[in-house]
Amino acid sequence: MKRQPITPKSAASQSGAALLELALILPLLLVMALTVTELGRALWHYKVLAQSTREAARYLSTQTPGTGADQARNLVLYGTLAGSGAYQLSGLTAAQPVRVSWQRQGSTLALVSVTVAGYRFDSLAATVFGVRLGPITFSDISASMRAASCGSVC
């Protein structure tokens, strides 16, 4: 089979076909790129919440039972014990339920737990070409840590 040489006429018709293919595929590529970006942001938000929940549980494990709940809540919401500055994540507010609990095993303190309930991740783009990207409500994010021995205080 002999190949036909490309003539200026056939090259022009090919560039029109490439432009048409780009116009058909571009919306799909944009939706995929935005979806991957938003899912990456959602995973980052989850990681920040999980890490701050662990830090709050670690902090509480060194405190006297029944104390330090406000500081642990500040660690989750603000990332600091003092609770000053901006929230760590855009979806966090003072109304965000952060539960702190102390569990005893017999007469000694066994575990401290910190739970963030129902965090809602809001996407930057609610819809892209009719595809909904959010909101995503996370399941409870919880961290438990064995309490340090506290002698006769517990």
Secondary structure as UniProt FT lines:
FT   HELIX           8..61
FT   TURN            65..66
FT   HELIX           69..77
FT   TURN            90..91
FT   TURN            94..95
FT   STRAND          98..105
FT   TURN            106..107
FT   STRAND          108..116
FT   STRAND          120..121
FT   STRAND          127..128
FT   TURN            129..130
FT   STRAND          131..132
FT   STRAND          136..137
FT   STRAND          141..146
FT   TURN            151..152
//
